[in-house]
Amino acid sequence: MSVGAFWTPAVGAPGIISLLTIIICLVPIVGMFCGVTIPGIVVAVSYILKEFQESKDKFEIYLALGATDLSQSKH
């Protein structure tokens, strides 16, 4: 009883990697990249939103004194 591959990717001309093969190779890599980066982005955005909420009074004072949106977020 021999075990063989149940599926082989389609390959174009010899020596040229087909688009399907490239996609098959990139899907897991993109999935791993998203899986690693998305939690970091969520933590960063949560931290920034929490800081803006906790410092709301300070930001309102800066804006009332004439600060622009960009300059008041640096303090």
Residue pairs with C-beta under 8 A, 6 or more apart in sequence:
9 18
9 20
9 21
9 24
10 18
10 20
10 21
11 17
11 18
11 21
12 18
52 59
58 75
59 72
59 73
62 71
62 72
62 75
63 69
63 72
